């Protein structure tokens, strides 16, 4: 993991410096999760979600459109990202709780090889679909500017909300939001 961090800092000195500056400004004892933002888009102002075509960990082609008709969460993360790893248990828990009830979750590893993502999933035990965006094409298409960042896609394929930063995906607040998005897209 240290190699990933060193490589990241070496290749992106400005971003690494900015991240260290932001972390140093946080009050002691307060989690960075307090800086998270959930942006809910009104149904009539939503934009179609970009395409997402990557291979899953079994080498099978995955397309976001295969789950059309269901609410989807697309989570962009990296194994070197502490907040990404910290939110992963609640994201996996939400996936396990609501899969088969009209919600699908997919975690897209930004800049990571398929081999590394497989190893991460096996060692962590997180049970949710994971994809590797090794060349960062998908994250560029989605406008990913930081990790973790997640997009909630309504049943019609439009971006209903964006979540920037670590989040408790099993919270009542999130379940209410997902229920609202599910109900909205069924009435449009």
Secondary structure as UniProt FT lines:
FT   HELIX           2..11
FT   HELIX           13..25
FT   TURN            28..29
FT   HELIX           32..35
FT   STRAND          37..40
FT   HELIX           43..45
FT   STRAND          53..56
FT   TURN            57..58
FT   STRAND          61..63
FT   HELIX           64..67
FT   TURN            68..69
FT   STRAND          71..77
FT   TURN            79..80
FT   HELIX           82..98
FT   TURN            99..102
FT   STRAND          103..110
FT   HELIX           114..124
FT   STRAND          129..133
FT   TURN            134..135
FT   HELIX           137..141
FT   TURN            142..143
FT   STRAND          149..153
FT   TURN            155..156
FT   STRAND          158..164
FT   TURN            169..170
FT   HELIX           172..187
//
